[in-house]
Amino acid sequence: MSTLKLITFDLDNTLWPVDEVIRQAEKVCSEWIAERHPEVAHSLTASRIRDLRTALIREKPHYLNNLTALRRDAMARAFEQAGYSQREAGRIADDAFVVFHEARNRVTFFPGALEVLETLADSYQLGALTNGNADLKQIGIADLFAFHHSAETVGKRKPAPDMFLAALRCAGVQASQAMHVGDHPQEDVQAARDHGWHAVWANLIDLEWPVELERPRHHIHNLHELTDLVPLFDD
């Protein structure tokens, strides 16, 4: 029994381009800090927060499994280093993260994304599997997905099997009945193949495929192509 029943999607750079979204969210957050805490704004730039995130990951690599905690704790450390108490720094960082995250979820979909999701949702269970911290409710597409798993909710990033196994449990299907669509060669495509899934490389931002990995059998450059490709996986 191998008829396709489940299709999961990565989110960032698969359903929408993410780099500019993050830049804008960091800008909005920096402006919020500058307005409310001008005395320390010069030392709490986006680049400074990025440096602190890198330092935190070196100290505790598990932060990679929770990007929300990583960004929030980096901001809290920055405020502490600027002279705030630990409690006050944490409170401000929580508020600043809310501002960042609201802007982080203002995405512009790739052409065809919503139409394709709506079409596929009529015939398949859809799931979201992401290492990031996008919020499908804030974005407005939660109703199209049966479930949404992230590195934060399962405790492990792709390419680890945890997220894929959680998806199979939620959907009540076998790996041979599942397909994952994503942009990352290792974390999406190779991971899905390693865990017994079908895989489609969504190369919507014109990446080069790594020479050390076997090229994917199925790849798309536009999400509209999925509606023609998916039936090929049905027996």
C-alpha positions as CSV (number, residue, x, y, z in Angstrom):
1,M,0.0,0.0,0.0
2,S,1.9,3.0,-1.2
3,T,-0.7,5.5,-2.6
4,L,0.3,9.0,-1.7
5,K,-1.7,10.3,1.3
6,L,0.5,12.9,3.0
7,I,2.3,15.9,1.6
8,T,4.5,18.0,3.9
9,F,6.0,21.3,3.1
10,D,9.0,23.2,4.5
11,L,8.1,26.9,4.9
12,D,10.9,29.4,4.5
13,N,12.2,29.6,1.0
14,T,9.7,26.9,0.0
15,L,6.3,28.7,0.3
16,W,7.8,32.2,0.5
17,P,11.2,33.9,0.2
18,V,12.5,34.5,3.7
19,D,15.7,36.6,3.6
20,E,14.0,40.0,3.1
21,V,11.3,39.1,5.6
22,I,14.0,38.5,8.3
23,R,15.8,41.8,7.4
24,Q,12.6,43.7,7.6
25,A,11.6,42.1,10.9
26,E,15.0,42.9,12.4
27,K,14.6,46.5,11.2
28,V,11.2,46.8,12.8
29,C,12.6,45.4,16.0
30,S,15.6,47.7,16.0
31,E,13.3,50.7,15.5
32,W,11.1,49.6,18.4
33,I,14.1,49.3,20.6
34,A,15.4,52.7,19.5
35,E,12.0,54.3,20.2
36,R,11.7,52.9,23.7
37,H,15.3,52.5,24.8
38,P,17.3,55.1,22.9
39,E,20.1,55.2,25.4
40,V,21.2,51.7,24.4
41,A,19.9,51.4,20.8
42,H,23.3,52.1,19.4
43,S,24.6,48.9,21.0
44,L,21.6,46.7,20.2
45,T,21.8,46.7,16.4
46,A,20.7,43.7,14.4
47,S,24.3,42.8,13.7
48,R,25.1,42.9,17.4
49,I,22.2,40.6,18.2
50,R,23.4,38.2,15.4
51,D,26.9,38.2,17.0
52,L,25.3,37.3,20.4
53,R,23.2,34.5,18.8
54,T,26.4,33.0,17.4
55,A,28.0,33.2,20.8
56,L,25.0,31.5,22.4
57,I,25.1,28.7,19.9
58,R,28.7,28.1,20.6
59,E,27.9,27.9,24.3
60,K,24.8,25.8,23.9
61,P,24.4,24.1,20.5
62,H,20.8,23.0,21.4
63,Y,19.7,26.6,20.7
64,L,19.6,25.5,17.1
65,N,16.5,23.5,17.9
66,N,14.7,26.6,19.2
67,L,15.3,29.8,17.2
68,T,12.7,31.7,19.3
69,A,14.6,31.1,22.5
70,L,17.9,31.9,20.7
71,R,16.7,35.3,19.4
72,R,15.0,36.2,22.6
73,D,17.9,35.2,24.8
74,A,20.4,37.0,22.6
75,M,18.4,40.2,23.0
76,A,18.1,39.7,26.8
77,R,21.9,39.3,27.0
78,A,22.4,42.4,25.0
79,F,20.2,44.4,27.4
80,E,22.0,42.8,30.4
81,Q,25.4,43.9,28.9
82,A,23.9,47.4,28.5
83,G,23.3,47.6,32.3
84,Y,19.8,46.2,32.7
85,S,19.0,43.7,35.5
86,Q,18.5,40.1,34.3
87,R,14.8,40.4,35.1
88,E,14.3,43.7,33.3
89,A,16.4,42.5,30.3
90,G,14.3,39.4,30.0
91,R,11.0,41.4,30.1
92,I,12.2,43.8,27.4
93,A,13.5,41.0,25.3
94,D,10.1,39.2,25.5
95,D,8.4,42.4,24.3
96,A,10.9,43.0,21.6
97,F,10.6,39.4,20.3
98,V,6.8,39.9,20.0
99,V,7.5,42.9,17.7
100,F,10.0,40.9,15.7
101,H,7.9,37.8,15.4
102,E,4.8,39.8,14.2
103,A,6.9,41.3,11.4
104,R,8.6,38.0,10.7
105,N,5.2,36.5,9.8
106,R,4.4,39.2,7.2
107,V,5.4,37.1,4.2
108,T,4.8,37.4,0.5
109,F,4.1,34.0,-1.0
110,F,5.8,32.6,-4.1
111,P,3.5,32.7,-7.1
112,G,0.9,29.9,-7.0
113,A,1.6,28.9,-3.4
114,L,-1.9,29.5,-2.0
115,E,-3.6,28.1,-5.1
116,V,-1.5,24.9,-5.0
117,L,-2.0,24.4,-1.2
118,E,-5.8,24.8,-1.6
119,T,-5.9,22.4,-4.5
120,L,-3.8,19.7,-2.8
121,A,-5.6,20.1,0.5
122,D,-8.7,18.8,-1.2
123,S,-7.1,15.4,-1.9
124,Y,-4.2,14.9,0.6
125,Q,-3.4,15.6,4.2
126,L,-1.0,18.5,4.3
127,G,1.6,19.2,7.0
128,A,4.3,21.8,7.6
129,L,7.8,20.7,8.8
130,T,10.1,23.6,9.5
131,N,13.3,24.4,11.4
132,G,12.2,28.0,11.7
133,N,9.6,29.7,13.8
134,A,7.0,30.9,11.3
135,D,3.4,31.0,12.8
136,L,0.9,29.7,10.3
137,K,-2.0,31.3,12.2
138,Q,-0.4,34.7,12.0
139,I,0.3,34.2,8.4
140,G,-3.2,33.1,7.8
141,I,-2.8,29.6,6.3
142,A,-3.2,27.3,9.3
143,D,-6.5,26.0,8.1
144,L,-4.8,24.4,5.1
145,F,-2.6,22.2,7.2
146,A,-3.6,19.2,9.3
147,F,-0.5,19.8,11.5
148,H,2.6,21.9,11.9
149,H,5.8,20.6,13.4
150,S,8.9,22.6,14.0
151,A,12.3,22.1,15.6
152,E,10.9,23.8,18.6
153,T,7.8,21.6,19.0
154,V,9.6,18.3,18.5
155,G,13.0,19.2,19.9
156,K,15.2,18.3,16.9
157,R,16.0,20.0,13.6
158,K,15.7,18.4,10.3
159,P,17.5,16.3,8.9
160,A,17.0,14.4,12.2
161,P,14.1,11.9,11.8
162,D,12.0,13.3,14.7
163,M,10.0,15.7,12.7
164,F,9.3,13.2,9.9
165,L,8.2,10.5,12.4
166,A,5.9,13.0,14.2
167,A,4.3,13.8,10.9
168,L,3.7,10.1,10.1
169,R,2.1,9.6,13.5
170,C,-0.2,12.6,13.1
171,A,-1.3,11.5,9.6
172,G,-1.5,7.8,10.4
173,V,0.4,6.8,7.3
174,Q,3.6,5.0,6.3
175,A,6.7,6.7,5.0
176,S,6.1,5.3,1.5
177,Q,2.8,7.2,1.5
178,A,4.4,10.5,2.3
179,M,6.1,13.2,0.3
180,H,8.1,16.2,1.5
181,V,8.6,19.4,-0.5
182,G,11.4,21.7,0.5
183,D,14.2,23.9,-0.6
184,H,17.2,22.6,1.4
185,P,19.2,19.9,-0.2
186,Q,20.3,18.2,3.0
187,E,17.6,19.2,5.6
188,D,14.6,18.6,3.3
189,V,15.4,16.5,0.2
190,Q,18.1,14.2,1.4
191,A,16.5,13.9,4.9
192,A,13.2,12.9,3.4
193,R,14.9,10.3,1.2
194,D,16.9,8.9,4.1
195,H,13.7,8.5,6.1
196,G,11.9,6.5,3.3
197,W,9.8,9.4,2.0
198,H,9.3,10.7,-1.5
199,A,11.0,14.0,-2.0
200,V,10.6,17.0,-4.2
201,W,13.2,19.7,-4.4
202,A,11.5,23.1,-4.5
203,N,14.3,25.2,-6.1
204,L,12.5,28.5,-6.2
205,I,15.5,30.7,-5.4
206,D,17.9,29.1,-8.0
207,L,20.3,27.3,-5.7
208,E,23.0,25.0,-6.9
209,W,22.6,21.3,-5.9
210,P,25.6,20.1,-3.8
211,V,27.9,17.9,-5.8
212,E,28.3,15.5,-2.8
213,L,24.6,14.6,-2.8
214,E,22.7,12.5,-5.3
215,R,20.6,14.7,-7.5
216,P,16.9,14.6,-6.8
217,R,14.6,12.7,-9.2
218,H,11.9,15.4,-8.9
219,H,12.5,19.1,-8.7
220,I,10.4,22.2,-9.4
221,H,11.2,25.9,-10.1
222,N,7.6,27.0,-9.7
223,L,5.0,25.8,-7.2
224,H,2.4,25.5,-10.0
225,E,4.4,22.5,-11.2
226,L,3.4,20.5,-8.1
227,T,-0.2,19.9,-9.2
228,D,1.1,18.1,-12.3
229,L,3.9,16.3,-10.5
230,V,2.0,15.0,-7.4
231,P,-0.2,12.5,-9.3
232,L,2.9,10.7,-10.5
233,F,3.4,9.5,-6.9
234,D,0.0,7.8,-6.8
235,D,-0.2,4.1,-7.8
